Amino acid sequence: MERANLTSVIRREIGSLASQFESGDFDDALSQAERDTGFSADSNANNFQLTWLKNRAKRHLYFVLVTESAHKFKFKQVNLQHRFANYMKLIELMDKEYETALVENTHEFAQVSPTQMFGHKGDAGFSYDHVGRETTHDDDQKVVVEPTNSD
């Protein structure tokens, strides 16, 4: 999914709040989400990466609303008080979900296969040709390491 498509999905998901933002706000939020996650909103991104890019971008957009509402905050205006509190609760919830996902899906955020996270077995390196002569120290011998990325 391209960056523009991801931005339009975010616009649809936040509904009428999208009118509160300028187009640059969406780009900024998506750029911040890319920095947070280490993922890129390009055509090679998988569904997991796109989901977290989208969630983190929405979180940053909500933070824009919080900062805009903060200067308007007055105790007598209950409506603004509740709006500010609700945005803060939403941001806190989104941050907790992100922290949980970071722990539970470490390999996805590190962009490594699960085989790269655990120990590998390296063969002893002893080798023999078809007639039984030792070829261990020949230049073309390579140590077999398993599992490979394709396993």
N, C-alpha and C positions, 0 to 999 in steps of 0.2 A: 504494500500500500504506500502510495506516495504521500508526501507531507501535506499537500493540498487536500487530498482525500481524507486524511486523518483529521485535519482541521475541520472539515465539514461534518465528520462524524461527531466530533466534540461539540460543535455548534448545535447539532440536533439533540445530543444527549443532555445538554444543559438547558435546552428549551428557551423560554422567554428571557432567561438571564443573558443570553447571547447578545441581546440588544444593548446591554450595559457596557459592552467592550468594543474597542476599536480593533481593526484587523491586525494591527501590530501587536496587540495584547496576546492574540492567539499564537503568533509566531514566537513571541518572547516566552510564553508559557511552554510551548513545545520545545524550544531550545533549552529551557531550564530542565524540563523532563528528560531530555537527552543527556544533559550533564549529570542529573541525579542517577539515572539508571545505567549509563554507559552504552545504551542502545542507540541505534540510528533509525530514523523514520524513513528508511529507503525501501526499495522493492525486495530486499533480501531479509527483511525482518519477519520473524515467525509470529504466530498468534499470541504467544506468551509475551513477547517483547512489545507488540502493538498494544496489548491490554494494559501493560504497566506504563507505557509511554502516555497513553490516553488518560489513565487514572492520575498520574503525576501532573500532567498538563492541566487537568481539571482542578486539581488541588491548588496549583499556582494561580489559576484564574480566580478561585474562591478567595485566595489570600489578597488578590487585588481588590476584591469587594470589601474585605475586612479593612484594609488600609484606607479605602475611600470612605467607609462608614465610620471609621474611628474619629475623624475630625468632626463629624456631624453628631457625635454622641452627646446626648443630653439626658439627664436622669428623668425629666418629666415626660420625655417622648418615649413612651413604652414601646412603640412600634420599632424604633431604631435600636432600642436596647435589646429587644428580642432578636432582631435581625442580626445584630453584631454577635450575640451569644450563639445563635444557631450556626452562623458561619464558622465561628471558632470551634464549636463542637464537631462540625463536619470536617474541618481541617484536622483536628486531633484524631478523629476516627480514621481518616484516610492515611495519616502518618502511622498510626498503629498497624493498620492493614499492610502498609508498605514494609514496616519493620518485620512483621511476621512473615511476609513473603520473602524478604531477604534471607531470613534464617531457614525457611522451609525449602527454598528453591535456589540454594547457593550456586549450584552448577549452572542454572539458567542465567543468573545475573553475571556470573564469571565467564559465561559463554564458552564453557568447556564441556566435553562429553563426560558422562559419569565414569568412563574408564580412565580418564585423566586424573580423577580425584583420588584414586586408590593406588595401592602399591602395584608395582609391575614385577614380573619375573624375567630376569635376564639369564639366558642360558650360559653354561660354563664356557662356551666358546671352543671346545675341542671339536675338531672336524677331521674327517678322513675322506680320501677320494675313493673311487670305485674298486681299487685294488688293495685298499687297506693302508696306504701311506698317510702319515699324519700331514695335514695341511693347515694346522691351527695358526701358524705364524705367517702364512702367505698373505700378501697385501690385499687380496680380494676377499678375505674372510670378514664377515660381519657378525656381530653378536645379535642373536634373535631376542627381541624384547616383546613380551606379550602381556596383556592384550594390546593390540594396536588400536588406532582410532576407529578402524572399520569394524572391529569385533563387537 
